[in-house]
Amino acid sequence: MKARINYNDGDILIKDSFDDIMLAGSVRTSMVSAVICTSGCMKIGMNGSKYEVSGNNIFILPPNVYLDEVSMDKDFNGLFFALSYVKFEKTIMSGRGLWPLMMYTRTHPVIKMNEQEMKLALDYFSIVREKLASPRDFYYKEIMLHLMETVFYEICVIINRNLDANTLTVIAKQKDLVFKNFLDLLATESIHSRNVSAYAEMLCVSPKYLSHAVQTLSGKPALSWILEYATDAIAHELRYSDRSIKEIANVFEFSSISAFSKFVRMRLGCSPRDYRKKINDN
């Protein structure tokens, strides 16, 4: 019988057993993670949407998303691995054009792997298993880190294979950096502005340049990104926080409860009070 994989050094987490993975309430991801399903089925709730991961699927969790449900059937088997946001940013995301690929997975987290990709993934984990069984020499952590970097680069190849040629086009390096920094700002919990000009000022570029860079690299307007992040964060507050509606409106810098209610109705389909009641009733 093969030894279980269970490695955690603070920057890297690798497991092939899900027995102790429990999710209480909502959790915001701090690592870049992936689950490869080898058999059975797993259901995951992410940013309020439900996803199903079955055989030969890979489920990719980008940083700063909300998980609110994880369930597995009795036949589920898989591989789980994660890399800290800091290491991911300094190594893999330093590569040009990879942020748009990773951000694509915010709305397309489940990707079907072909047989060759699945075999390659299992081969990588066979190497990891052998390394874990070996003595922990001087460069042990560095070797594990580079193994995980390789795995995540392979994931980027898989993501790219699933993209339409016109979906994400990466051009000038400066635009790529502006887009990356824009996404970093969106992921900062203390920033709740909902207009492009505020983010452009923080990035020291013009609103027109920011809008053009984001549209070029993601195929989606900067304002759409801003409103999506704001909606996810507001929905999370309404689901899980003890703050009043007025307090949440103030946190997100709405001019009035009326303006906040209008935004929530437009984005979530009902009033803040009704949304909170609906969630509590389920």
N, C-alpha and C positions, 0 to 999 in steps of 0.2 A: 504493500500500500504506500502511495506517495505521501511524503510529509506535507503538512499544511503550510501554506505561505502566509506569514503574518509578520510584516516588517513595518516599523514606524520609527523614524528618527527625527520627527518634527518637520522636516521638509518633504519627506516621501512617505506615502502610506500605500502598502500593497497587501491585498488579502485575497484568498480564494474561498473563504467561508463567510457567510452572511448571518450566521446564527446569533451574533451579538450586535447586529446593526438594528437599533431601535430608534424611532423618531418620535419625540414627544413635542407636540405643537409644531411651530414653524421654525425652520433653521435657515439662516443665510449662509451660503457657502463661502468659505474663505480660501479654499484650495481649488485648483483646476482638476476635475475628476472625470473618470470614465468607468463605465461598467460594460463588460463584454459578457453577453449571455450565451452560454454553451448548451443549455437545455432548459425547458420549463418556461415560466413567464414571470416577469416582475412588473408591477404597476407603480408609477411614480407621479406625484403631483409637483409641478414646478411652476412658479409664478401664477398659480391659480388654474393652470391647464393640466389635464391628465394625459399621461403617456403610457404606452404598453411596450415592454421590451421582451422580445422572444428570441428563439434560437438564431444565432449568427447576427444578431443586432448588436450594435454598440450604442450606448447612451452616453452622451457627452454633456457634462455639467460645466459651463463656463463660470468664471468667478462672479460673485455678487448676485446670485439668483436665490430665490426663496424656495425651499423644499418644504412641503407640508403633508406629504403622505408617501409611505413606502410599504408595499405589501408584496409578498412572494408566494407562489403556489408551492406545494410540497415537492414538486419535481425540479424546482429552480436550482440551477448551478451556474456559477459565473466567476468572473475575475474582476476585482475592483482595484483601481490604482489612482493615486492622486499626487499632485505636486503643489507645493506651497506657491501662493500667488507671487511672492518675492522672487523665488527661484525661476518660476515660469517666465516672469517678466524680464529677468536679467539674462536668461539663456534663449529660450525658444522665441519669445516675442520680440527679441532684438532683431530677429530676421525680418526683412522687409516684406510687408504685405500680409503678415499672418494674423494681425488683429482682426481684419474683416472676416477672415475664415472662422476664427473662434467666435466672433459675435454673431455670425450666421447661425451658430448652434443655439442661440437663445430662443429662436423660433423653430429650428429644425434639429432638435437634439437626438433624434433616433435615426440612425443610418444603417442600412443593410450592408453587411460585409460579404464579399464574394468568397468562394472557397479558398482561393489563394491567400487573400487577406486574413481569413480566419486561421489558416494553417500558420501563417507568419506570426500572428499574435500568440498562438499557442507555443510556437518555437521560442519566442522571446521569453515567455513565462517559464518555459523549461530551463532557459539559461538563468533566470532569476532564482528559480528553485535550487539549481546547482550552486549558485553563488551563496545563497543563504545557508547552505549546508557546509560551506567551506569555512576555514578559520577567518576571523575578522582581522585582517591585516591592516597595515598603516593607511592604505588608500581605499579601504572598504567603502566608506560613504561616498567618496568621489566616483568610484566605479558604479555604485548603485544609481547615483544621480545621472551619470551619462547613459546608463541603460534606459532610465525613464525618459530622458531627453529624446533618445532614439525612438522609443515607443510613441511619444507625443508627435514627433515629426511624421511618423508613419500615419498617425491619426489625421494630421493635416493633409496628407496625400489622399486619404480616404474621403475627407470632406471635400477637397478640391475635385475629386472624381465625380461627386454628386452635384456639383454646381454647373449651372448653365453658363456658357461662355460669357454671356452678357450680364450675369447676376452681380458679380463683384469684379471690378477692374481696378487694379492697383497701378497707379502711375507715380508721379513725382514723390521723391522721398520726403519732402517737406509736408506735403499733404497727408502722407501716411502718418507722420509724427503728430500732426495737428489732430488727426482723427483719433489716434491712440490716446492723446492727452484729453481730448474731449470725452471719450468713454471713461477715462479715469475719473474725471470730474463728475460725470453722471453717477458713478458708483460710490461717490463720497456721500455718506449719510447726512453730513451737516449742510450740504448744498441743496436747496429746494427751489431754485429759480426755475421758471417755466418759459423763459424767452431766450431767443438766440443771442441777442445783444449782450446779455449778462455773461454768458459763457464765452463769447468772443472777447469781451473785455478781460476776463480772467486769463485767456490764452494769448492776449496781446496781438490779436488779429482783428480784421474788420468782420462784421457780421456777414457781409457778402462773401468774403474769402472762406470763412468757416462753413457757410451754407454750401458753397461750391465744392469744397474738399470733402465734406460728409456725403453729399449727393453723389459725387464721382466715385468714392470708394465703397459706398454701401448700397447705392441705388435707391436711397431713401432720404428724405429731407431731414436736416438737423432737428427741426421742430418735432418731427415724428418720433425720433429717438428720445428727445426730452420728455415728451408726453407719455411715451411707453414706460420709461423709468419712473416717472412721477405716479402713473397709474398703478404700477406694481407696488410701489412703496406705500401709497395711500390704501390700497386694498389690504396690504399686510397690516397696517395700523388698525384698520376697521375690524379685521379678523381677530387680531391677537393682543392689541394694547388695551389698557384700561383708561386711556385718555377719552375725554368727552369729545363730541363732534366739534365743538367750538375750539377745544385745545388742538385737535388735529388740523383744523382749518388754519389756526395760527402758526403751527409748526411748518406748514407748507406755504406760508406767506400769502394766503388768500385775503383779499380786502374785506370780505364779509362771509358769514355763514351761507348767505344766499348764493354768492359766487362759487363757493366750495360745493354746495349742493348741486348747482348747475353743472359743474365740471364732472362730478361723480355720476350724475344721471346720464350725461353724454358718453362717458367712458365705460361705466359699469352697468348701465341700463336701469338703475333705480336710485332712490335717494340714499344718502349715507346711512340713515337710520334703518331703512328697509334692507339695505345690503347687510348691515350688521345683524339684523334680526334673522334674515334668511340663512346666514352662515351659522348662527347659534342654534337655529332650529334643526339643521342637518346633522 
